[in-house]
Amino acid sequence: MSLDVTVAVPFRQHGSTRLGEGEFVVALSLDRDWFSPDQAKRLIDLAAGRGLVERDDGEVVATFDPAEVRIPEEFEPDASVLREQSAFEQILDACVAAGIEKQAAVAGINERQSRLGVTAEAAAVLFARANEVNVDDAAEKAKRSLAE
């Protein structure tokens, strides 16, 4: 399941948009038994990298409204939520979420990459923007990886 749903759970559990890092970790590891404490800390890192939370003086602060996130009744995240998505994967997911068929998106990205001679990430950004899909965060991530 998605990272945003997993991150919303501790905030909803405590009825807040701001939790101490320890509270957040306990909510996911001890209260829910979804992750080890180390994995819960990794989840905070991933969520911060995706712009879902910010760290503020030992606290984890939601940058979205957790009350607006639909959490399925029997929700339990799997280990894949701890895997950091590449910029390409984030852009492809955003295109699919915007209603573009996955195969069509991949074909369009591949065509741009071949025609322009750019990286897959750059081609994905161009494809998304041409289809009016907002991928600013993933575009920044792709830009940073090019600089490295």
Secondary structure, 3 states (H helix, E strand, C coil): CCHHHHHHHHHHHHCCCEEEHHHHHHHHHHHCCCCCHHHHHHHHHHHHHCCCEEEECCEEEECCCHHHCCCCCCCCCCHHHHCCCCHHHHHHHHHHHCCCCHHHHHHHHHHHHHHHCCCHHHHHHHHHHHCCCCCHHHHHHHHHHHHC
